[in-house]
């Protein structure tokens, strides 16, 4: 918000914050950036097969 209030363009804000321009525009129009929660790591369907897949990758398959 400080960058926007100082007159910085949305594109420049997006570039320095590594956010999409639409996200920056949306949050500016909403009046502020929310505190994003950190993603929880969940199990993948591939987890039981990771060792096998890594072995096959090393073998060139």
C-alpha positions, 0 to 999 in steps of 0.5 A, a space after each residue: 500500500 505504501 508503494 501505491 500511495 507514493 504513486 508507483 504503478 501497479 505493474 512495478 508493484 507487482 514486479 517487486 512483490 512477485 505478485 500478479 498485477 491482478 492480485 495487486 490491483 484487487 488488494 489495492 481496491 480492497 484497501 490492503 493486503 491480507 495476511 496469507 496463511 502458509 500452505 500446509 503440506 499434504 500427502 501426495 498420491 505419488 508418495 508411496 511410489 517416490 522411491 520406485 520412480 526415483 530408481 527408474 529415473 536413475 536407470 534412464 526410464 
